[in-house]
Amino acid sequence: MHRQEYEKARKSGLKVAKAAMNRGEYPYLPVLDDITEQVEIIKEENLGVIDIPLDQIVGTKTQGRTNAFARNFMPLLEEASEFATKWMNLYKAQISEGIRDPIEVYEYLNHFYVMEGNKRVSIMKYVGANSIRGRVTRMIPKQDGSKEIAIYHEFLYFYQITKINNLIFTEKGGYETLLKHVGVKEEWDDELRKDVLSCYERFAKTFEANRTRMMRLTTADAFVVYLDYYGYDTMLKTPMKTLKSEIKSLEDVYISFPKKKSLQLRMDKEAVDDKPGILTGLQLPGSVLKVGFFFDKTAETSRWTYNHELGMKAVEKSFGDKIRCYAYYDLGDTASGMEAMEDAVAKGCTLMFATTPKLVSACTAIAVKYPNIKILNCSLNTLFGHVKTYYARQYEAKFLMGVIAGLVAENDRIGYLADYPIYGAIANINAFALGVSMVNTRAKIYLHWYTRKEENVDQALLAQDISIVSGYDSMIPNSDGMRFGLFDFKSEDPKPIAMAVWNWEAFYEKMIRSVLNNNWNRDKIKKGEAINYWWGMNAGVIDFLTSSKVPTGNRNLAEALKKGIAGRNIYPFSNEIYAQGHIKKLDDGEVMDPYDIMNMDWLLENVVGSIPSKDELVEGAKKIVELQGIKKEDRNRL
């Protein structure tokens, strides 16, 4: 019996070895000493005895008897050999008692190479075991700029926290993204580790059963892609039937991995056709378009929510009985967002506006599940192709605020208070600085962040002898403070001198009308791309107002510039521009590309200050920076 098992194992080995030779590949076990001969190993670390996934044991440490095994660890030597006799005796011991003694292995780049115990590995692989106990020495290579070693160093950080070694990623950022989805950055306990591995094993079983030949990604790669769409918390409660359906819905994403979707910016309202279409007459008489609005906070606690709620109420009024709006508040994560959106679907909503990037994952999950629901998420530079996104070019109004600030400031010191270092925010700061320099080349803009830890903004402004400040973009209803827009910091009555005005009604009305007139699909998302509406003054989404405190001549100048921007004749980011350190960013006579404006991660040379990293921010700001932070490292790590 044992002889027959050896012959079966040997046939498997001979088949694999022959196939490798036909492909011109080395047919035997890879040798770690050969692999690392030209690699600088900076440290060897003893991991003790751990469970080793057998599919990650890929070779042997030294030459030894490497030619006794094929690449799949199945034996190659004749049945009459001493080697074969030892293999069969060991197989008998495994069947009757089980192999208990740990093997000796070296780990390199999250793969394992056997120092002692090759036959035990061979037998355990033959019987279909999942893992084997082994005493492991880890060999850590020096960073050399290669993607493979960079991914491995990301794994080392992941392993330090989780003690999980059976997830293999092929692209950088996979381990960090998984940690972000689970949401625990300190050392995992046994219960959390068990839960995550349980989720992964459920996913792996379903994914591998439905994998196609065109999918080149690992199961771990696919797992993180799934979490990007559906989240971790919801997966714990997902039935296997639903899980299978959700994995199937992501087939196109898996096939195209790791290719990223291209972002198509729509800069003008004309990108959306809201004129009556030829199918308009097919609408049922008296039918009502049901629209869901989703907010992460309430209008009483958030300026952002307040502005979007104004837009919602305005379209309710303008469309009358043609639409019905459902509002959902305090949705701070994917799970609550999905629950609210499911409720909106049950109520019959076929158009949804999620007003915060915090709900991007909820939006994509619902969009994949309900492909006929039209969903938009208020975020910038978001590459999920199932969902359209939208934002406003606030930097156009900020440029005009800078012009007024430069004209009315009593000295050459002007303050700017920013909130989050995310897409669009840096363009706002720099546009303001350009506006100031247009009328006052000596002035400096002193940048401070509301969300930076231990930053006393008032104290800093006083110390810098600043009077004119650009602050919050709007106020919360019924609040006592009037310090928003451009205001006089030293005044006892700091009402806004000038301000940028959000007008989301203009966007929502255009989108709702396009749906009512059956023109939504005129701007259909194509495979491999994502659509982002980034509208400005020419679309009426952003406006700029000045108070009577501003001298008439200054107001007239601002109005003339405003007309030029709205008419697309004046561009704030044009002509010669220098960043801090006198680094040229734009040549004279040029206009900056919108994608470069959106992705700005530098500050103009007349700005005094810096862009904070996520670790410098208060806890409440970190979530939004993980999603939309302008610094890549802030989006990829906890």
Salt bridges, closest charged atoms under 4 A:
GLU25 OE1 - ARG23 NH2 3.02
ASP33 OD1 - LYS61 NZ 2.65
GLU40 OE1 - LYS142 NZ 3.85
ASP51 OD1 - ARG133 NH1 3.36
GLU78 OE2 - ARG10 NH2 3.28
GLU79 OE2 - ARG3 NE 2.34
GLU82 OE2 - LYS86 NZ 3.41
GLU104 OE2 - ARG135 NH1 2.92
GLU107 OE1 - ARG138 NE 2.42
GLU116 OE1 - ARG120 NH2 2.65
GLU171 OE2 - LYS147 NZ 2.98
ASP190 OD1 - ARG193 NH1 2.68
GLU208 OE1 - ARG211 NE 3.24
ASP228 OD1 - HIS181 NE2 2.80
GLU251 OE1 - LYS248 NZ 2.97
ASP273 OD2 - ARG522 NH1 2.57
ASP274 OD1 - LYS275 NZ 3.66
ASP274 OD1 - LYS510 NZ 3.31
ASP296 OD2 - LYS358 NZ 3.44
GLU309 OE1 - LYS313 NZ 3.57
GLU342 OE2 - LYS369 NZ 2.77
ASP343 OD2 - LYS347 NZ 2.52
GLU396 OE2 - ARG393 NE 2.89
GLU396 OE2 - ARG568 NH1 3.54
GLU410 OE2 - LYS490 NZ 3.66
ASP412 OD2 - ARG442 NE 3.30
GLU455 OE2 - HIS448 ND1 2.76
GLU455 OE1 - ARG452 NE 3.11
ASP458 OD1 - ARG483 NH2 2.70
ASP465 OD1 - LYS490 NZ 2.75
ASP473 OD1 - LYS398 NZ 2.82
GLU509 OE2 - ARG513 NH2 2.91
ASP523 OD1 - ARG266 NH2 3.02
ASP543 OD1 - LYS562 NZ 2.63
GLU576 OE2 - LYS584 NZ 3.34
ASP587 OD1 - LYS584 NZ 3.38
GLU605 OE1 - HIS582 ND1 3.01
ASP615 OD2 - ARG637 NH1 3.07
GLU616 OE1 - ARG452 NH1 2.71
GLU619 OE1 - LYS622 NZ 3.47
GLU626 OE2 - LYS614 NZ 3.22
